[in-house]
Amino acid sequence: MKNTHHPKQLKNTVFCTALAVLLAACAGTPTGGPVPEGHYRVQHGDTLYRIAKRYGRSVSELAEWNRLSNSARIEAGQVLRVRPKGASGRTGGVTTPGSPGAANNEARAVQPVNRVALQWPVDNAAQNIIQPYNGSTNKGIDIAGAQGQPVKAAAAGKVIYAGEGVRGYGKLVLVSHNRSTITAYAHNDIIAVQENQSVAAGQTIATMGMSETDRVKLHFEVRINGKAVDPMPYLGN
């Protein structure tokens, strides 16, 4: 059979195919080489929601900064911007391992920028803890209460998530208080805030319920630099 493909047509076909592959791979920055300051390389099992939660950002912010038309489509190895341009985590100057400033920078990487004093998220919470933090099976504290009881922001901040798309947490609200500290409020009945909304300390953000759990309770977490910590040292008496 006679081949009807002309060399020019074949070349154009190959070029278009390569261009389509390249565009599909450019939802974030290239996957090779070192990760620039203010960026993060996606790992296996990551979701945009988890990355946003880790860095105290909203899913919509990460989607906008990385020009993601579908926030559900990210791939391992992809490099995403997780801080806005000009908001570098560095405080100025260049340090090398072993230099006097290096130890300070390393300490800042694991300690909160500003320690947040938190108030209890529900009334009489200290007397109604039914499950304490243990760091493994429970990443926060569980507080018993009544259906519809107000759930309040533990400190002033910005709502970075409000919804029920995280398995095991039911209706969930996440509030970012600074660049390192996030509080989580799970198993709510009604969510009273929206993503990107600023909230004051003590403001009602939800009501207690039993979404995705077996009884009315609030599951409350404190996360520092993405890691769950015991909330008790941060809560007032």
Phi, psi and omega in degrees: 000139183283133178282120184264359181281126176274148180307321181293319179295319180296319179297318179295322179297313180298317181297315181296320178298314180297322180294320179296318178296318180298315180296322179295329182275355187260024176294330173239198177273168185304153187272347183266162175082180182291156179274123181295159175304135179083009179238169180216136176269124183296133177256163177301132179092351179291149167234159180297325178299314182295322179294316179299317180298319182296324184256011176068032180240170176263157178300320182295325177296312180297320179298319181291314182297330184254009177054048180267113178285334179230105185293347179276349184253090169231154186235148176303134181097341179292140180254124184243145171285130181241358173229147178294156179301136180088355180252054181298147177284351180276154183259008180114148180081171180237132178240153177240157179306132179094346179283160183303325182280343185295316181298320179296318179297321180294321179295321180294335183289336184245351179254147178298143179299313176227116180295129184262128173275122186254149171256160182297138185283345174221156179293143178060027184294321184301330181271356186235026177285121182254345177211112180281167175293137173228357175083351181236286181279341177225112184272005179207210175237145177255130184240125178283154179188192182255147176306128178087358179296137182298136172253126188245149176297132183286342177197165178295148179176201183232132179288120179255349175203138175210106183175193181227040181264004181252114185301134176091350182251352182062217177282117193238141172236133175242132179238126176266130184255332172199193186291350184236341192245128178230142171245146182237140183229111189242163177070028182289163174268305179234132175267128187253008181228170179237158178301140181077004178279137174277140181230153178263157175300130180087357179287138177291124181246346181193178171236149183293146179204204181220036179293125181058037173207177189260358179202164178290123179193162172249126171263119186242127179236151169239128180238128178248120184050039176086352183256132177291132178234166178294120181292337191303317181294343183266346185267141179290162180290000000 
